[in-house]
Amino acid sequence: MASQQIIFAGFGGQGILSMGKFLAYAGMDANLNVSWLPSYGPEMRGGTANCSVILTDEGIGSPIVTKADSIVVMNRPSLEKFEDLVEANGVIVLDSDLVDVMPTRTDLNVIAIPAQTIAQELGSKTIANMVLLGALVKKTGIVRIEALLDSLKAHGKEKFFEINKKAIERGIEYVK
């Protein structure tokens, strides 16, 4: 049975909702049942943003994630808020350039990636989210990487596809 409950969290403007949306589209294309539930503060940029994504081959009773299999965090407040929701042996993917502490729990698989640094090396600070998304998909295997890339191509802006693909590939390298 394929199933993942994932929370993506950070500041508004970091592409938090986009990460979840592209993963949800990839899940739909893989014939999984999908839920994508965004949540954000009243501020457009700089406020908190998160989204819950459920991918499963079973029914989805509620789009609300109360126990996550994985979380992706792009700021320290998000780690502090959501770390306790992750199941034992779950996955935390974090941007080590922005999250200056490590999770306190020892029963988690933590992938710390300097996503801002990698994104700048690739030429665009705005793709740090895709570095983290690549690592998450590689680690969990919830969808094929090809399905994620197809989702980006079909639902993202074409002019950003190549750089997003490179960012995803760099995130994958952190999991190997």
N, C-alpha and C positions, 0 to 999 in steps of 0.2 A: 504494500500500500504506500503510495506517495502522498505525503502530507507535510506541510510546513506552515507554521504560524510565525510571522515575522513582523517586527516593528522597526521602522526606519525613523530616526529622530535627529534633530539638530536645530539650527537657526533657520528662519525663513530666508529664502534667497540662495540656499545651498543646493537646491535640487533634490530635497528630501522626498517631496511628493512625486517628482519625476522618476526617481529610482523605483519607488513602489509601483508606479503606473506601468513602466516598461516591463517589470517583472510580472505584473498581473497580465499584461498582454501576451507575454511569452507563455504563461500558464494556460491562457485561453487557447492559444494556438496549439498547445500540446494536449488539448482536450481535457484539461483539468477543470474542476469547479473552482471559481475564483471570487474573492472578495477584496475590494480596495476601499479602505475607509480613511479619508484624510481628516486631519485635525490641526488647526493652527490658531494662533492668537490673533487679536484684532489688527496687529501691525502687519504691513505687507512684507517688509524686510527687517531682519534683526530680531523679530519676535520668535517664539518657539514654533516649530512645525513638526508634526509627526504623522505617520500613516501606518495603518495596520493592513497587512496583506496576508490572506489565507489562500493557499494552493493545496487542493486535495482531490483525490478521485472519489471521495465520499460526499455526502451532503454537507452543507454549511448551515448550521443552526443559527449562528449569530456572527456578524462581521467584527464583533469586539474581541480583541485578543487579551485574555486575562493571564494566560501562561504561554510565553513565547518559546519557540524552538530556537529562534535566532533574533538578534537585534543588530542593527547597524547604527552607530552613533557618530555624530560629527561635532559634538561639543560636550564639555564636562557635565553641565546640568542634565543632559539627556542620559548620560551613563548613570549618574546618581539616581535619576528618576526610574529608569527601566531595568537596571541590573537585577533587581530582586524578582522581576517577572520571568526571567529566563529559567527554563527547566534545567535540572541537573544534567550535565554533559552537553548543554546547549552551546551555541556559538555566539560570540560577540566579535563583530568586526568594527574596529574603531580607527579614526583618523588620528594617529599619534602626533601629528603636527598641531592639532587643536584640542585634544583631550590629554591633559598633562598629568593624569593619574591612571593607574591600571585598576581593573576591577578588583574588589576586595575578596570576592569568592574564589575558591581554588578548584571548584568542581565544574569549571567552564573551559571551553576551547576558545582562547582569545587570539585573534589575528590583529595585530597592531601594525598599521601601514601608514607611512608618511605621505598620505594622499595629496596634500597641498603641494609638497615638494615635487612629487611625480607629475602632477598636473602642470606645474610651472615648467618642468623639464620638457613636457610635451607641447607647451606653448599656450596653455589656457587654464587659468585658475579655476574656471567654472566646471571642469570635468573631474574634479576630485571625487565627486559622487560616483562616477562610472568606474573609477579604480576600485572603490569599496564594493560596488555591486558585482564586479567581476570576481572578486575574492569570495563573496558570499555564495554566488552561484556555483563556483568551482568547489567550495568546501561542502555545501549541502547537496549538490547534485539534483536539486528539485526540478530544474529544467536543463536541457542541453544548452551549452554555450551557443551553439548555432541557432537555437530557438530564441535566445536572448538577442542575438545580433539581428535575426530576422525581424524581431519585434521593434528594435531600434530603427531598422530600415523602413519598416511599414508605418510606424507611428511617430517617429521623430522627424526632425528637420534634416533633409538630405545633405545640406551643406555641413552638418556637424557629424555625419555618420562616421567618416574615416577617423577623426580625432577621438570620438567616443569609443570606437572599436579598439584603437591603440590603448586607450585608458583601461578598458576592460581587460585587454591582454596583459597589461602591466599588473593589474590586481590579481589575475590568475597566477602570475609568477610567484606571488607571495605565499601561495597555498601549496605549491609543488614541493 
